[in-house]
Structures are given as structure tokens and as C-alpha cells.
């Protein structure tokens, strides 16, 4: 399960996945999320593996 949160103060998208992912899956997820979110030049994307956003 993925959780997505946008932090406006520092223009950062955080994506957390509860289950552990391999490095290949993380890379694939990062590319997919970058395409889906259409990041602006000053926005960042952080992917957290085996984590939860509370």
C-alpha cells in the first residue's frame, strides 16, 4: 500500500510504501511517480521504503 503526501513548505512529495521493495522496484516506482505527479523544477520526490506516513 502506498501513501502520498505533499509538504507545501518545502515543495516535497513523500511516497511511503509499507512493504519492503527491492531497489529495482523503488527505481520503477520513482519513475512512475515522477511521471504521474509531473514535478515542477523546484519540487522534490522522496520515496520511503518499509515506512508509513502518520
C-alpha positions as CSV (number, residue, x, y, z in Angstrom):
1,X,0.0,0.0,0.0
2,X,1.3,3.4,-0.9
3,X,0.7,6.7,0.9
4,X,1.3,10.0,-0.7
5,X,1.7,13.4,1.0
6,X,2.6,16.8,-0.3
7,X,4.6,19.1,2.1
8,X,3.9,22.7,0.8
9,X,6.6,24.4,3.0
10,X,9.4,22.7,1.1
11,X,7.7,21.6,-2.1
12,X,8.2,17.9,-1.4
13,X,6.2,14.9,-2.4
14,X,6.6,12.0,0.0
15,X,5.7,8.5,-1.0
16,X,5.7,5.8,1.6
17,X,5.4,2.0,1.0
18,X,4.5,-0.2,3.9
19,X,6.0,-3.3,2.4
20,X,9.8,-3.7,1.7
21,X,10.7,-3.1,-2.0
22,X,13.7,-4.2,-4.0
23,X,16.0,-1.4,-5.4
24,X,14.6,-2.2,-8.9
25,X,11.0,-1.7,-7.7
26,X,11.9,1.5,-6.0
27,X,13.6,2.8,-9.1
28,X,10.5,1.9,-11.2
29,X,8.2,3.4,-8.6
30,X,10.2,6.6,-8.6
31,X,10.0,7.0,-12.4
32,X,6.2,6.2,-12.4
33,X,5.5,8.8,-9.6
34,X,7.6,11.5,-11.3
35,X,5.6,11.0,-14.5
36,X,2.2,10.9,-12.6
37,X,3.0,13.9,-10.4
38,X,4.5,16.0,-13.2
39,X,7.1,17.5,-10.8
40,X,7.9,21.2,-11.3
41,X,11.6,22.2,-11.4
42,X,11.7,23.1,-7.7
43,X,9.7,20.2,-6.3
44,X,11.3,17.0,-4.9
45,X,10.2,13.4,-4.6
46,X,11.2,11.2,-1.6
47,X,10.4,7.5,-1.6
48,X,10.3,5.8,1.8
49,X,10.7,2.0,1.8
50,X,9.0,0.0,4.6
51,X,7.6,3.1,6.2
52,X,4.3,4.8,7.0
53,X,3.2,8.4,6.9
54,X,1.4,9.4,10.1
